[in-house]
């Protein structure tokens, strides 16, 4: 793994100047490497980690297990890419186990998410079944603990 990629994963929201200092490169070299990673589609974007419990965002999140029939010559790819193109879909992963795709969906209400599943997702030819799980509360997002009191965030106490 390239040092700059490792630093992007571990370093959070460092500026290009801070990245350059840690990597012992010029800021121009860091910017050049970042542009190369964008061109290679390794770096697709930066996103903040939000604790939506503190914001009345009106966003309902769901995880959907999808079983699909693989296609001759294309396997799961064509259906997975088709499902991924829906605006409601945040992420889509090919999985091993009891289902084929794990789809993360956002909607403005439970009804909107349910309508997406029944009208758009389940009606696609090749989709065998869906199982929808609504996210009720987040405890950890992208490596960050949410709603943790400071004393709980410190090291765990060890008893002799």
HELIX and SHEET records of a PDB file:
HELIX    1   1 UNK A    3  UNK A   11  1                                   9    
HELIX    2   2 UNK A   16  UNK A   23  1                                   8    
HELIX    3   3 UNK A   27  UNK A   39  1                                  13    
HELIX    4   4 UNK A   52  UNK A   54  5                                   3    
HELIX    5   5 UNK A   77  UNK A   84  1                                   8    
HELIX    6   6 UNK A  110  UNK A  115  1                                   6    
HELIX    7   7 UNK A  116  UNK A  121  3                                   6    
HELIX    8   8 UNK A  150  UNK A  153  1                                   4    
SHEET    1   A 4 UNK A  89  UNK A  94  0                                        
SHEET    2   A 4 UNK A 101  UNK A 107 -1                                        
SHEET    3   A 4 UNK A  60  UNK A  68 -1                                        
SHEET    4   A 4 UNK A 127  UNK A 134 -1                                        
SHEET    1   B 2 UNK A 140  UNK A 141  0                                        
SHEET    2   B 2 UNK A 144  UNK A 145 -1                                        
END                                                                             
